[in-house]
Amino acid sequence: TLSLHDALPIFIQCALIGNNVLIHPACSIGQDGYGFVFFGPDGHLKVPQTGRVLIQNDVEVGAGTTIDRGSLRDTVIGEGTKIDNQVQIGHNVTIGRHCLLAAQIGLAGSLTIGDNVALGAKVGINNHLKIGDGAQVTAMSAVKDDIPPNGRWGGHFAKPTKQWFREIIAVERLVRDQAADSKGADLKGASLKGADLKGEGQE
């Protein structure tokens, strides 16, 4: 069964949808992907988007989500995957089974995301990357590199979370040290100025 909410229109084309799929209001599924051949000042040539969207069983698609159909291959949403509101999924993306995608994620084209992957809100992932099975990405991260299976990544640009946290601590420590050095220099300068004034008074 396919459950569609009637409050707002839902646009579906060029798609095959499995059983027990729930699609919330204002979704657009199967529209053209974003593909052009760059021709500079003379304009751009649109690349035909001849693929489909395949949504497997037990998937939920949140309100306002857009899923582009593929150009060279189908866009695939794996079984049991749950997608939050206002997520953009580009053409040729393959999402594995039982993934969790929080709100306002942007997935560029031709990504491959493994099974049981969790992506926090507002994560952005560049095109043609591979996200391994079981990987997790913290909210508001920008991903430009492949992530290995079971990786825990975060930041801008995303990197393993332990490395990210170490770098944040190092930067904070550097800022504190610089502030302390600056304050110490100001106090020393004020002390020298006071000594000069005292010497002038004695003269």
Disulfide bonds with the S-S distance in Angstrom:
none
